[in-house]
């Protein structure tokens, strides 16, 4: 009977022996790519936009009227709001959003900043018929909004901004003019506010306090008016460094009005919301 041979014990290599320079480099590359992927996923999640549409603007600009038109299609008599109004709005695209009307009183208007973390878009309402005589106060209010938007942390997505030239139906055009009331309203609001915001920017550049340009409680350290790098350039909405600013014109006619077919109503704003919310 043959003698049984002793069984050999397999050689166990230390784990470090399997790590060649090539495998170490490959492993480092895989880990780096994984970290980059997780970073962008986290950043995208942090910057996810909310679903709130804020209506802001001076007192008597028509914010609450627009709010009611969007929600119910009616244009009831309204009073100056002293607290935010909120409701759910379903767009024509069947998307549901939150719409919030912020009071325009000087001591309450900065409440909009509390809603910015969940805000996807802001509508700044201007009475196109009175903007010339109220230019200083309207520009001050808009300056607050521009400052707030440009002061958001990098981790927060910046809401879209639309300036609403309201009461465009009150503009009268001559029979010889081919310019629509809506275009006239937008052009007036745009030119008046650009002029006033340029004054404010010029005062800041010159190191002059701008408190005298606005109403009580205005901050003199507000920024947000950066626009253009060329020498002698003036403030232009189309060149604002904070992002794109849209303009739409709306009228006082509710959806159910017989006049609504010949006037813009709030249709242009509803279309803008469909595209930007």
Steps between C-alpha positions, in 0.01 A plus 500: 500500500644822390575756766266801495677813382475804724247758370655832399361815654420761229713808517305807617627823357465819704221725367744780429668276245195528274526882487718584207564860397254450214217376723562775753479765227182346360343481845585864572344605170178309575473656847564850361230458235257372763566801723448741209174327408373518860600868518300595192200295612510674838543842338212438261279390786595805706426732210166342420244770434180539697154545356403842643421804287532825696307813407682806634486871427392837643167574662211543253694348212236230450664193660189378681285554192738288292502241779121476488496488120747213496317303767135560414490681167321790670613853579324602823547827687804471725656687789862551590627167632667497841590131496601250231230322301575147382315246288555207269492562125478236228662612176376405154779244492327334800792588723403613849682794657473716810429868435562754777413871499739702720378834648658807343502717813855629567510332840375164370637468149825331605297196610562357153851404613353238735352316200812501280620148596187348341446759226537409135392833349421858604255737334568868574176689432508861382205730428606613154274806518650646816860377473626840381382693806580214739831414337718557805300270731454231233872497417588476869274198541639331189854573617425300817393203288808518275725525804337197662536291184868580454566433870375142495758236597654298215321189626156655434354523152407856401129550427396628159383863497223655291397866520125534445383824340146496637193698387620507140136523388488858632755614241346685207645473152426717201339351192817578305721310743585136444631463855280293730410613853696204637817609321452859614456386861812283495709770333395760755566278800833387362631848413384663825650229721826485307539875546429486874718196564785667313469799735529267796798321350674830424454616859646174630798511265567856616496388861191706580242369745175424318261520795369831374395335175249267660245452772547448871697196600703455182841341533788699358725197448285325240673367192353310211521769231814373329449544129761522227874539514548769240591851605199730491250213487165552669262261671311285250278207588629312196856528635434433868770270632259328739325309223216530251205728577177453305217749439130434446198730486168421668168679520228547758247300296416164663478181295122513492483854366366552149785745445761236582508375142641833379723567803789301645336420835745282690558267207862611442582433866335157489705413192817615676416284802446197275847553354686576823336307782 
